[in-house]
Amino acid sequence: MAENDREGYDRAIGLMRDCATEDGFLATPTERSNYRRIWGRDGAILVLAALRTGDSDLITTARRTLETLARHQGPHGEIPSNVDPATGRISYGGTTGRVDAGLWFAIGCAEYWHSTGDGTFLDALLPAIERLRFLLGAWEFNNRGLLYVPMTGDWADEYLQSGYVLYDQLLYLHAQRGFAALHAEVHGSRDHALLERLSRLRHLIRANYWFDEHDTAAGDAYHEVLYRRGQEAAPHCANRYWMPSFSPSGYSYRFDAFANVLASLLDVADAGQRQRVDAYIEEELLHDDLPLLPAFHPVIEPVHEDWEDLQMMFSYTFKNNPYEYHNGGLWPMLTGFYVADLARRERSDQARSLLRAVHRANALAMDGESWSFPEYLHGRNLTPGGTRHQGWSAAAAVIGHHALEGRNLFGIDDDQL
């Protein structure tokens, strides 16, 4: 390992330790807004990174993270968006709940058990997992296999995306894999009805979120009229990348980096789709000076019709100026997931190049302090932005490092069910 790579990894492990508390991983030790709390989403990503390290202290903190989230589960099965154990304050979301908090929690629990074999943990958390599983089924609303996600209902909580969001469906797919693995462990048998639902969800994703000229969704479109109109309106997207979402009002067409990476990591994409997404990322997204993935592309500018609606989407202050935050900001965390995907597909040279970019981004200075681990970088100026000492920016470096050593990010797959 090159010296700079070793420093980047060691610094990342150091920040993960700084995020560790008796109650689990904080999103950041930095005092800002509600960031210095244990989050369902951030916490689970830190759990995945901790499991890759094999470090007993970090793995203990991973378990405590999940236990804290379960202890503060809502009355219907809701997993907190974030918890402040010091004050007892719990948030299940802002103007709407956070669908992906529960999805990440389910994934974290199953992956923790799969990695550690901790039966005591499983026995203690199984009731919370089952309540969550029931709630997620209710969030399908029409019992047709896809989750409906309200505006601001997932990690893009200040961006214009809602309805049947691909990112959430992919997490739902892996959460159901986890449910199936846990059922087999507890009952000693396969849950065939769940496995059928899982297979159906994977089929729905493949049929409804990838456009091509052959109309492969024929007979399998979630809503045939919406699908055909979406395909007709976006021929420039066909065979290039996965569509981010659709709703009763139609399809969205911007590139969603998290969704496209997860489609490959979770084995929904086939070889041809992976190749096309890789080409789109390389040709359209990666900055020559510092190749990091943006959350969404293209950027929403003041001249665009979406701009007025975007300006209304914020909790504390408006963050989504062009090339900032979700609106074209560059994210070390997302890039770390892509490194894991590339490494798993044995594209090691590209993975190492992007991992070095993650380290370089994490090393940037904020408030006069180097190794600031920024939340994101400005998409044009490459300056750090958002909250510093972001735990999942550190997790990205750790996940990417171990992926290149052959440790896959997700341990549970279809072959084991």
Helices and strands as residue ranges (DSSP letters): H 3-19, E 20-21, E 24-25, E 38-39, H 40-53, H 56-71, E 82-84, E 89-91, H 99-116, H 119-138, E 164-165, H 166-187, H 192-208, H 224-233, E 245-247, E 250-252, E 255-256, H 257-265, H 271-280, I 281-285, E 293-294, E 296-297, H 307-311, E 330-331, H 332-344, H 348-363, E 376-377, E 384-385, H 391-404, G 414-416
